[in-house]
Structure formats: C-alpha cells, structure tokens
Amino acid sequence: MIGAIASQEFGAGKIDLVVVDNASTDGTLEAITERWAPDRIVDNPTDAAHEPAFALRECGGGTGVNRAGLHSLTVVRNTGNHGGCGGFNTGFAAIASLFGEPGASPAPTYVWLVDDDADLPPDALTNLISEMEADEHVGLVGSRAVSIVDKRTTIETTIYYDRSNGRMTPHAPPGHPEHRGHMAWLKQTGGTLGCREFSGSRPVDVVSACSMLSRWSAVAEVGFWDWRYFIYCDDADWCLRFARAGWKVVLSLDAVVYHTPWNLKITPARMYYAQRNAVWMTEKVLGGAKLKQVVTRWLVSLLREAFKAGLYRRLMQGEILRTTANDIASQVTGKTAPTLPPSEPVGEALARACPSSGRVLIVCAAPGSIEAADQVRASVGDCGIEWSYLVRSDFAQLVSGREIGERDGCRWIGYDQDRDGRIWAGTELARVGFDACVVLDFACDVGVPNCPWTLHVETRDPSRGRLERQSWRGVLSLWGKCVRTLARCVFYGMTVDQKASGARYG
C-alpha cells in the first residue's frame, strides 16, 4: 500500500503519509521500518483510540528521508487493536498533532483515508482531488471499488440511506432527492455493479473509507469518527454527519480503488458490528415516531432471525443475533462481539462427530456453496463417509425442485425455497437420517432432524470448521433467551430518542 501511494501521479513529494499499526503481531512495524525507513515512529500506549497518548520515537531525523520519496512517512504504533474505527481515529489525531488541527493554519488541505487491504492505480488521488476542487461545497469524495481479485468487476458504486427503514441501498429510494437522477443514470449504465463502463461522478449519501478523500477544514465542524463503533458503519455515519453539516458527499467513478469483496471478509462477529452500529447510526439521523418505529422493527427482525436460526441448525448464529439485539438496546459499545469456539480441521471435527462409515449432509443454500462443498469433501479425503448434498434449486442448474439423484459420488437432494419445498426436503432428510450436517456460511433454511451434530464452515477456508452439538434443549434455551430479550428491545424501541453528534469523537 505504501508503494501504491508513493506511485500516485499527484506526486509523492506532496504527500505526508501516516500509517497506523493497530497492534499488529505479524512483524508489520519491522517490515515497514526495514523497507521504507519512516521519518518518525509514534507510540500510542492507550486503551482507547479517542484518548491518544502519543510519544515520538526518534527515527529518521526529519521529513523526506524515507525511501518511498514521500514528503514524510510516519508510523503510529497502537498498543491495542482499536478496530477500523479506532485506527482511523488514531490517524486523525496524529495528523492534528503533527501537521495541524482542522481549520488551523498551517494544516493539510485534504486527508485521504485508505484501507490496508486495498490497491490503487496511479491516477486515483488525482481524480479524487479533481472532484473536490470542482466544488468548494464538497466535503467528501469516495472511490469506485473494483474487485482486487478480478479487476474488471466493479463491486461498489452508489450508496444511499433509506429513511423508511434505516438501511443502506445502492439505489436512491423513492422520495430521495437523487431518485430521479439516479434512475436516469441507471438507465445509461444498466446497473451499479459488474463489468460495466463507469465514468464521471454521482452525488451519494455514503462513500466507503477503503478510499475516501476528506476536506480537512470541514472536519473542524463535523468531528472525527464515533468512537463507539469499533468497525462498520463508522464511515457511513461520518458521511451522513457531513451531509447534515451542509457538505456534499460525492462518488468519483473514475477514482478507482481495488478492494477485497465484502463477502470474502464477512464473519459472524463483523455482522454483529454491522447490525449494532447501523441502528446507532439511524438514531442520529431519524427522530420522533419514525425513529421508534424503525428501531423497534429492526430489533424485532433480529430476534425473529435468531428464532429461525435455532430451528435451522444455526444455534451459534442465533445467539449472535440475539446478543446483537440485546447490546443495541443496552448501548454496549466498543469491541464486544461474541467469541465463537475455535475452528479445527474439518476432518478432525467430523471424526469426533460421526464414525468412519457415517452419513454427512452438506447444505448448499447460497451461491458458490457447491464448490465449497466439494472443497470440504476434498479436505477430508477418502475416509468412508457417505456424503449427501442438500441443494437449493435456484442456486444450481444441476438440480430442480424436489429432485433426488446421484452425482459425483454423492447423493443430491434438490429443493425449492418455498414453504412446501422446504417441508418436503425436511421430511426426506428425516427419513434418511445423518450423523452430522455441514452448514456453509450459516446459510441453512431447512430443518434437518435426526442429526446430532452441526459443523459450521466458512467458504473462505473450507478446510476448517466449528463443531456444534444440536439438540432441542439448546433450541429451547435460545428461544427462551430471545423472549426475555424481546421485552428489553420493545421497551428500548418505544423510548429511544434521537442522538446528537456533539463531541469530537462521535
């Protein structure tokens, strides 16, 4: 990433780069020091990113001595992992301390936020600055995100906030000031994502911090990021605060950033933060009866999904969803996501769950899950297990609804997603009986009776999984906790009031 920033057409000598090392344990600081020779290293021994305790460590002897050719290169070393939110807040505070407070003189003109897992073409910064300088009322400019694993495919463009439900959406909803313009643009492009030609700019509500240029003087009015969030929705919250302060938020379609697709990064813990923080963000935007309605519906929907998760062999996910709703209503802040059991090799987990001649069902209920199921089987090898695939027909051309057959050395059971199709599939599975059920990415919408074990596997690494004992006692326990949490959530939804963003960090 340092090399990509130093290679910008804008000119490395005009860039002061601050790298935040968020308590890494993989030798990041040593690698940066050896390769790039930073001008300064700043220690930040604090338990809270919004309470920095900077201590300058003697290093290069001044600006311009780093090997990247940057005007200066600073590394800030956090002693704790403060998440993406705390990492960027550390960077903001370091910039204010080293180069000038927002609105002061001297101070930076712009601050460019970039994720560490991103890559950049040489003209990225030039295009961002062009959009910023074209209109003095623009406070934030974001980049069009293209898949870092397939640089032909756009994975993120326009993002709008839907006030009817508190959700973010790629399309400006009806009643939104940009709805008509967005629909006209959509007619020209044919879509917001994929292998399409995009150019120009679009007014939006939200841009992603994977590559976002901010007008530093505007930050004096808006403040830094909400310290409560840890990760997720922190950048969206900042964008909406810019808009409330009267600043425009713009997406530059020409300023490309190559980034990791979100589905390759999402985990149950990350979903916890995404849901929790989105509700808190909504509490700053909406007010009155509308806020109470949206928050109540959101919390009830989380608990409804937790109920369903218990029924469909996803007790771990059900507890995470219930905890999410509870923590929203309890205003639990910071790094608080539930901790899952450690993963283990799939072969070892299945060896504990079933005999060598046992029956194992793999649920394929999402796009790409059949390929992942094949990888699960390959990681286990030839161990005498009798494999079956339960495949949703709308995700595979190989099966149709209510189809049973033999393919590739295993039994295939196809089912339709409608109610009758899922009931039929559950009845067929009960008749066969299984020793273990493999659920991929917590995607399962069919009950699998007569099966005592569930192995949860993430498609990012199909060779490892988390084994979970499945029983009606566990399901009833989850449902009982959901009922108790529901009372707290309904009370919170009925009494919630709009929150202000008055402090520097929030």
C-alpha positions as CSV (number, residue, x, y, z in Angstrom):
1,M,0.0,0.0,0.0
2,I,2.8,2.4,0.8
3,G,4.3,1.8,-2.7
4,A,0.9,2.4,-4.3
5,I,0.5,5.8,-2.5
6,A,4.1,6.8,-3.3
7,S,3.4,6.0,-7.0
8,Q,0.5,8.4,-7.3
9,E,0.6,10.8,-10.3
10,F,-0.2,13.6,-7.8
11,G,3.4,13.4,-6.6
12,A,4.9,11.6,-3.7
13,G,6.8,14.7,-2.6
14,K,3.5,16.4,-1.8
15,I,2.1,13.6,0.4
16,D,2.6,13.2,4.1
17,L,1.6,9.6,4.9
18,V,0.6,8.4,8.3
19,V,0.4,4.6,8.7
20,V,-1.5,3.3,11.7
21,D,-0.2,0.0,13.0
22,N,-3.2,-1.3,15.0
23,A,-1.2,-3.6,17.4
24,S,-0.2,-6.0,14.7
25,T,1.6,-9.2,15.7
26,D,2.9,-10.2,12.3
27,G,6.0,-8.0,12.1
28,T,4.4,-5.2,10.3
29,L,6.3,-2.4,12.0
30,E,9.6,-4.1,11.5
31,A,8.8,-4.8,7.8
32,I,7.9,-1.1,7.2
33,T,10.9,0.1,9.0
34,E,13.3,-2.1,7.1
35,R,11.8,-1.4,3.7
36,W,10.7,2.2,3.8
37,A,12.8,3.8,6.6
38,P,10.0,6.0,8.1
39,D,10.8,9.6,9.2
40,R,9.2,9.1,12.6
41,I,7.6,6.4,14.7
42,V,5.0,7.4,17.2
43,D,4.0,5.1,20.1
44,N,0.4,5.3,21.3
45,P,0.0,3.4,24.5
46,T,-3.7,3.9,25.2
47,D,-6.7,1.6,25.8
48,A,-9.0,4.0,23.9
49,A,-8.3,5.5,20.5
50,H,-10.3,8.6,21.4
51,E,-7.8,9.2,24.2
52,P,-4.5,9.2,22.4
53,A,-1.2,9.2,24.3
54,F,1.4,9.9,21.6
55,A,5.1,9.6,22.3
56,L,7.5,10.4,19.5
57,R,10.3,7.9,19.0
58,E,13.5,9.2,17.4
59,C,13.8,7.7,13.9
60,G,14.8,9.2,10.6
61,G,15.8,12.7,11.6
62,G,13.3,14.8,9.6
63,T,11.0,14.8,6.6
64,G,11.9,13.5,3.2
65,V,14.5,10.9,4.3
66,N,12.1,7.9,3.8
67,R,12.8,5.5,1.0
68,A,9.3,6.0,-0.6
69,G,10.1,9.5,-1.7
70,L,7.1,10.9,0.3
71,H,7.3,14.3,1.9
72,S,7.1,12.4,5.2
73,L,6.3,8.9,6.4
74,T,5.0,8.4,9.9
75,V,4.1,5.1,11.6
76,V,1.8,5.3,14.6
77,R,2.0,2.2,16.7
78,N,-1.1,1.4,18.8
79,T,-0.6,-0.9,21.7
80,G,-4.1,-2.2,21.4
81,N,-6.3,-3.2,18.5
82,H,-8.9,-0.4,18.3
83,G,-10.6,-1.7,15.1
84,G,-11.0,0.1,11.9
85,C,-12.8,3.0,13.6
86,G,-10.1,3.4,16.3
87,G,-7.4,3.1,13.7
88,F,-8.7,5.9,11.6
89,N,-9.4,8.0,14.7
90,T,-5.8,7.4,15.7
91,G,-4.7,8.7,12.3
92,F,-6.9,11.8,12.6
93,A,-5.5,12.6,16.0
94,A,-1.9,12.1,14.8
95,I,-2.5,14.4,11.8
96,A,-3.9,17.1,14.0
97,S,-0.9,16.7,16.4
98,L,1.8,16.6,13.8
99,F,0.5,18.7,10.9
100,G,-2.2,21.0,12.2
101,E,-5.7,20.9,13.6
102,P,-8.7,21.0,11.2
103,G,-9.3,24.6,10.3
104,A,-6.0,25.8,11.6
105,S,-3.1,27.3,9.7
106,P,-0.9,25.7,8.7
107,A,-2.8,22.4,8.2
108,P,-3.3,19.8,5.5
109,T,-5.8,20.7,2.7
110,Y,-7.1,17.2,2.3
111,V,-6.9,13.9,4.3
112,W,-7.1,10.7,2.3
113,L,-8.3,7.6,4.1
114,V,-7.2,4.2,2.6
115,D,-7.7,0.7,3.8
116,D,-4.6,-1.5,4.2
117,D,-6.1,-4.3,2.1
118,A,-6.6,-2.0,-0.9
119,D,-4.5,-1.3,-4.0
120,L,-4.6,1.9,-6.2
121,P,-4.0,2.8,-9.8
122,P,-1.6,5.8,-10.2
123,D,-4.4,8.3,-11.0
124,A,-6.6,7.6,-8.0
125,L,-5.7,10.6,-5.9
126,T,-5.7,13.0,-8.9
127,N,-9.2,12.0,-9.7
128,L,-10.4,12.4,-6.1
129,I,-8.8,15.9,-5.9
130,S,-10.3,17.0,-9.2
131,E,-13.8,16.2,-7.9
132,M,-13.0,18.0,-4.6
133,E,-11.7,21.2,-6.3
134,A,-14.5,21.4,-8.8
135,D,-16.9,22.4,-6.0
136,E,-15.9,24.1,-2.7
137,H,-19.0,22.7,-1.1
138,V,-17.9,19.1,-1.5
139,G,-16.7,17.7,1.9
140,L,-16.1,14.0,1.0
141,V,-15.2,12.2,-2.3
142,G,-15.1,8.5,-2.5
143,S,-13.8,5.9,-4.9
144,R,-15.5,3.3,-7.1
145,A,-14.5,-0.1,-5.7
146,V,-13.3,-2.8,-8.1
147,S,-12.6,-6.3,-7.0
148,I,-8.9,-6.8,-6.2
149,V,-9.2,-10.5,-7.4
150,D,-10.9,-9.5,-10.7
151,K,-10.0,-6.0,-11.8
152,R,-12.7,-6.0,-14.4
153,T,-15.6,-6.2,-12.0
154,T,-16.9,-3.2,-10.0
155,I,-18.2,-4.3,-6.6
156,E,-19.4,-0.9,-5.1
157,T,-20.6,2.4,-6.5
158,T,-23.5,4.4,-5.3
159,I,-24.8,4.1,-1.7
160,Y,-27.9,5.9,-0.4
161,Y,-29.6,5.9,3.0
162,D,-33.2,4.8,3.0
163,R,-35.0,6.8,5.8
164,S,-38.0,4.5,5.6
165,N,-36.2,1.6,7.2
166,G,-32.7,2.8,8.2
167,R,-30.9,0.6,5.6
168,M,-28.3,1.5,3.1
169,T,-29.0,0.7,-0.5
170,P,-27.3,1.0,-3.9
171,H,-30.3,2.8,-5.3
172,A,-31.8,6.2,-4.3
173,P,-35.2,5.2,-2.9
174,P,-38.4,6.9,-4.0
175,G,-38.7,10.3,-2.3
176,H,-34.9,10.7,-2.1
177,P,-33.7,14.0,-3.7
178,E,-31.4,12.0,-6.0
179,H,-34.0,9.4,-7.0
180,R,-34.9,10.8,-10.4
181,G,-31.2,11.5,-11.3
182,H,-30.1,8.1,-10.1
183,M,-32.7,6.3,-12.2
184,A,-31.7,8.2,-15.3
185,W,-28.0,7.3,-14.6
186,L,-29.0,3.7,-14.0
187,K,-30.7,3.6,-17.4
188,Q,-27.5,4.7,-19.1
189,T,-25.2,2.3,-17.3
190,G,-27.5,-0.7,-17.0
191,G,-26.6,-1.3,-13.4
192,T,-24.4,-0.2,-10.4
193,L,-22.0,-3.2,-10.4
194,G,-20.3,-5.7,-12.6
195,C,-18.2,-5.5,-15.8
196,R,-19.6,-2.1,-17.0
197,E,-18.1,1.2,-18.1
198,F,-18.4,3.9,-15.5
199,S,-17.2,7.5,-15.6
200,G,-17.9,10.9,-14.1
201,S,-19.3,11.4,-10.6
202,R,-22.5,10.8,-8.7
203,P,-24.0,12.6,-5.6
204,V,-24.5,10.0,-2.9
205,D,-25.2,9.7,0.8
206,V,-22.3,7.4,1.7
207,V,-18.8,6.6,0.4
208,S,-16.5,3.9,1.7
209,A,-13.4,4.5,3.7
210,C,-11.5,2.0,1.7
211,S,-10.6,5.2,-0.3
212,M,-12.1,8.4,0.8
213,L,-10.8,12.0,0.5
214,S,-12.0,14.5,3.1
215,R,-11.7,18.2,3.2
216,W,-9.7,18.7,6.4
217,S,-11.1,22.1,7.2
218,A,-14.6,20.6,7.2
219,V,-13.6,18.1,9.9
220,A,-13.4,21.0,12.4
221,E,-17.2,21.2,12.1
222,V,-18.0,17.6,11.7
223,G,-15.6,15.9,14.1
224,F,-13.8,12.5,13.9
225,W,-15.5,9.1,13.9
226,D,-17.9,7.8,16.5
227,W,-15.6,6.0,19.0
228,R,-18.3,3.5,20.0
229,Y,-18.4,1.6,16.7
230,F,-15.1,-0.3,16.6
231,I,-15.7,-1.4,13.0
232,Y,-18.5,-1.0,10.4
233,C,-20.9,1.9,9.8
234,D,-18.3,4.3,11.2
235,D,-17.5,5.7,7.7
236,A,-21.3,5.8,6.8
237,D,-22.0,7.7,10.0
238,W,-19.3,10.2,9.1
239,C,-20.7,10.8,5.6
240,L,-24.2,11.4,7.0
241,R,-22.8,13.8,9.5
242,F,-21.0,15.7,6.7
243,A,-24.3,16.0,4.9
244,R,-26.2,17.2,8.0
245,A,-23.5,19.9,8.3
246,G,-24.2,21.1,4.8
247,W,-21.4,19.4,2.9
248,K,-21.8,17.4,-0.3
249,V,-20.7,13.8,-0.5
250,V,-19.7,12.6,-4.0
251,L,-18.6,9.4,-5.6
252,S,-15.9,9.7,-8.2
253,L,-16.4,6.8,-10.7
254,D,-13.0,7.5,-12.3
255,A,-11.1,7.3,-9.0
256,V,-10.8,3.5,-8.7
257,V,-9.7,1.5,-5.7
258,Y,-9.0,-2.2,-5.9
259,H,-10.5,-3.8,-2.8
260,T,-11.4,-7.2,-1.3
261,P,-15.0,-8.1,-1.9
262,W,-17.1,-7.8,1.2
263,N,-18.3,-11.4,1.1
264,L,-14.7,-12.6,1.4
265,K,-14.3,-10.6,4.6
266,I,-17.6,-11.0,6.4
267,T,-17.7,-13.1,9.6
268,P,-20.4,-13.5,12.3
269,A,-18.5,-11.1,14.5
270,R,-18.4,-8.5,11.7
271,M,-22.1,-8.9,11.1
272,Y,-22.7,-8.2,14.8
273,Y,-20.9,-4.8,14.5
274,A,-22.6,-4.0,11.2
275,Q,-26.1,-4.5,12.7
276,R,-25.4,-2.9,16.0
277,N,-23.8,0.2,14.6
278,A,-26.3,0.7,11.8
279,V,-29.0,1.1,14.4
280,W,-26.9,3.6,16.4
281,M,-26.3,5.5,13.2
282,T,-30.0,5.6,12.5
283,E,-30.6,7.1,15.9
284,K,-28.6,10.2,14.8
285,V,-30.5,10.6,11.5
286,L,-34.1,9.9,12.4
287,G,-36.2,11.2,15.2
288,G,-39.7,11.1,16.8
289,A,-42.1,8.3,16.0
290,K,-40.3,7.3,12.8
291,L,-37.1,6.6,14.8
292,K,-39.1,4.5,17.3
293,Q,-40.8,2.6,14.5
294,V,-37.6,1.8,12.6
295,V,-35.5,0.8,15.6
296,T,-38.3,-1.4,17.0
297,R,-38.8,-3.2,13.7
298,W,-35.0,-3.7,13.3
299,L,-34.6,-5.2,16.8
300,V,-37.7,-7.5,16.3
301,S,-36.3,-8.6,13.0
302,L,-33.0,-9.6,14.6
303,L,-34.8,-11.7,17.2
304,R,-37.0,-13.2,14.5
305,E,-33.9,-14.3,12.6
306,A,-32.5,-15.7,15.9
307,F,-35.6,-17.8,16.3
308,K,-35.3,-19.2,12.8
309,A,-31.5,-19.8,13.2
310,G,-32.3,-22.1,16.2
311,L,-34.8,-24.0,14.1
312,Y,-32.4,-24.3,11.1
313,R,-29.3,-25.7,12.8
314,R,-27.6,-22.3,13.4
315,L,-27.5,-22.0,17.2
316,M,-24.2,-20.1,17.1
317,Q,-25.6,-17.6,14.7
318,G,-28.9,-17.4,16.7
319,E,-27.0,-16.5,19.8
320,I,-25.0,-13.8,18.0
321,L,-28.2,-12.3,16.6
322,R,-29.9,-12.3,20.0
323,T,-26.8,-10.7,21.6
324,T,-26.7,-8.1,18.8
325,A,-30.3,-7.0,19.6
326,N,-29.6,-7.1,23.4
327,D,-26.4,-5.0,23.0
328,I,-28.2,-2.4,20.8
329,A,-30.8,-2.0,23.5
330,S,-28.2,-1.9,26.2
331,Q,-25.9,0.5,24.4
332,V,-23.0,-1.8,24.8
333,T,-20.1,0.0,23.0
334,G,-16.7,-0.9,21.5
335,K,-15.2,-4.3,20.9
336,T,-17.8,-6.6,22.3
337,A,-18.8,-9.1,19.6
338,P,-19.4,-12.7,20.9
339,T,-16.5,-15.0,20.7
340,L,-17.0,-18.2,18.7
341,P,-15.4,-21.5,19.6
342,P,-12.0,-22.0,17.9
343,S,-12.1,-23.7,14.5
344,E,-10.4,-27.0,13.8
345,P,-9.7,-29.1,10.7
346,V,-12.9,-30.4,9.1
347,G,-11.6,-34.0,9.1
348,E,-10.8,-33.9,12.9
349,A,-14.2,-32.4,13.6
350,L,-16.1,-35.0,11.6
351,A,-14.1,-37.8,13.1
352,R,-15.4,-36.7,16.5
353,A,-19.0,-36.3,15.2
354,C,-19.5,-39.5,13.3
355,P,-18.0,-42.9,12.7
356,S,-15.9,-43.5,9.6
357,S,-18.8,-45.1,7.9
358,G,-21.3,-42.4,8.9
359,R,-23.6,-40.1,6.9
360,V,-22.8,-36.4,6.4
361,L,-25.1,-33.9,4.8
362,I,-23.7,-30.6,3.3
363,V,-26.2,-27.8,3.0
364,C,-25.7,-25.8,-0.2
365,A,-28.1,-22.8,0.2
366,A,-26.1,-19.9,-1.2
367,P,-24.3,-19.0,-4.4
368,G,-20.9,-20.7,-4.7
369,S,-21.7,-23.2,-2.0
370,I,-21.5,-26.3,-4.2
371,E,-17.8,-25.5,-5.0
372,A,-17.2,-25.0,-1.3
373,A,-18.9,-28.3,-0.5
374,D,-16.6,-30.1,-3.0
375,Q,-13.6,-28.5,-1.2
376,V,-14.9,-29.7,2.2
377,R,-15.1,-33.2,0.9
378,A,-11.6,-32.9,-0.7
379,S,-10.1,-31.7,2.6
380,V,-11.5,-34.8,4.4
381,G,-10.3,-37.3,1.8
382,D,-11.4,-40.8,1.3
383,C,-12.5,-41.9,4.8
384,G,-15.6,-43.9,4.1
385,I,-18.1,-41.2,4.8
386,E,-21.3,-41.3,2.8
387,W,-21.9,-37.8,1.5
388,S,-25.1,-36.0,0.6
389,Y,-25.7,-32.5,-0.8
390,L,-28.9,-30.6,0.0
391,V,-29.0,-28.0,-2.8
392,R,-31.4,-25.1,-3.3
393,S,-32.5,-25.3,-6.9
394,D,-32.3,-21.6,-7.6
395,F,-28.5,-21.7,-6.9
396,A,-27.7,-24.7,-9.1
397,Q,-28.6,-25.6,-12.7
398,L,-27.8,-29.2,-11.9
399,V,-30.9,-29.8,-9.8
400,S,-34.5,-28.8,-9.8
401,G,-37.1,-28.7,-7.1
402,R,-37.7,-32.0,-5.2
403,E,-35.1,-33.9,-7.2
404,I,-33.1,-36.8,-5.7
405,G,-30.2,-38.4,-7.5
406,E,-26.6,-39.5,-7.5
407,R,-23.9,-37.2,-8.9
408,D,-20.1,-37.1,-8.4
409,G,-20.0,-39.9,-5.9
410,C,-22.6,-38.4,-3.5
411,R,-26.4,-38.2,-3.1
412,W,-28.0,-34.9,-4.3
413,I,-31.3,-33.7,-2.9
414,G,-32.7,-30.6,-4.7
415,Y,-35.4,-28.4,-3.1
416,D,-37.3,-25.2,-3.8
417,Q,-37.1,-22.4,-1.3
418,D,-40.8,-22.0,-0.9
419,R,-42.6,-23.4,2.1
420,D,-43.8,-26.6,0.5
421,G,-40.3,-27.3,-0.9
422,R,-38.6,-26.9,2.4
423,I,-41.1,-29.1,4.2
424,W,-40.6,-31.8,1.6
425,A,-36.9,-31.6,2.0
426,G,-37.1,-31.8,5.8
427,T,-39.3,-34.8,5.6
428,E,-36.9,-36.6,3.2
429,L,-33.9,-35.8,5.4
430,A,-35.7,-37.1,8.5
431,R,-36.3,-40.4,6.6
432,V,-32.6,-40.8,5.7
433,G,-31.0,-39.6,9.0
434,F,-27.5,-38.2,9.3
435,D,-24.7,-38.2,11.8
436,A,-23.5,-34.7,11.0
437,C,-24.6,-31.7,9.0
438,V,-22.2,-29.2,7.4
439,V,-23.6,-25.7,7.2
440,L,-21.7,-23.2,5.0
441,D,-21.5,-19.6,6.0
442,F,-24.5,-20.0,8.4
443,A,-26.8,-20.5,5.3
444,C,-29.4,-23.1,6.1
445,D,-33.2,-22.6,5.7
446,V,-34.3,-26.3,6.1
447,G,-34.7,-28.2,9.3
448,V,-32.5,-31.4,9.5
449,P,-33.9,-33.7,12.1
450,N,-32.3,-36.9,13.3
451,C,-28.8,-35.3,13.2
452,P,-26.9,-34.6,16.4
453,W,-24.0,-32.5,15.2
454,T,-23.6,-29.4,13.0
455,L,-20.3,-28.3,11.6
456,H,-20.1,-24.6,10.6
457,V,-17.7,-23.9,7.8
458,E,-16.8,-20.6,6.2
459,T,-16.3,-20.8,2.4
460,R,-13.2,-18.6,2.7
461,D,-11.5,-21.6,4.3
462,P,-13.4,-24.8,3.7
463,S,-10.8,-26.9,5.4
464,R,-11.7,-25.7,8.9
465,G,-14.9,-25.5,10.8
466,R,-16.6,-25.1,14.2
467,L,-18.5,-28.1,15.6
468,E,-21.7,-27.6,17.5
469,R,-23.9,-30.1,19.3
470,Q,-27.5,-29.8,18.1
471,S,-30.4,-30.6,20.5
472,W,-33.9,-29.4,21.2
473,R,-32.7,-28.4,24.7
474,G,-30.3,-25.9,23.0
475,V,-33.0,-24.6,20.7
476,L,-35.5,-24.1,23.5
477,S,-32.8,-22.4,25.6
478,L,-32.1,-19.9,22.8
479,W,-35.8,-19.2,22.2
480,G,-36.2,-18.6,25.9
481,K,-33.4,-16.0,25.9
482,C,-34.9,-14.4,22.8
483,V,-38.3,-13.9,24.6
484,R,-36.6,-12.3,27.5
485,T,-34.5,-10.1,25.2
486,L,-37.6,-9.1,23.2
487,A,-39.1,-7.3,26.2
488,R,-36.0,-5.2,26.6
489,C,-35.9,-4.4,22.9
490,V,-39.5,-3.4,22.7
491,F,-39.1,-1.1,25.7
492,Y,-35.9,0.4,24.1
493,G,-37.7,0.9,20.8
494,M,-40.6,2.7,22.5
495,T,-38.4,5.1,24.4
496,V,-35.4,5.7,22.1
497,D,-34.7,9.4,21.3
498,Q,-32.6,11.0,18.6
499,K,-28.9,11.2,19.5
500,A,-26.6,14.2,18.9
501,S,-23.1,14.2,17.5
502,G,-21.7,17.0,19.5
503,A,-18.3,15.6,20.7
504,R,-15.2,15.4,18.7
505,Y,-15.3,11.6,18.5
506,G,-18.9,11.0,17.6
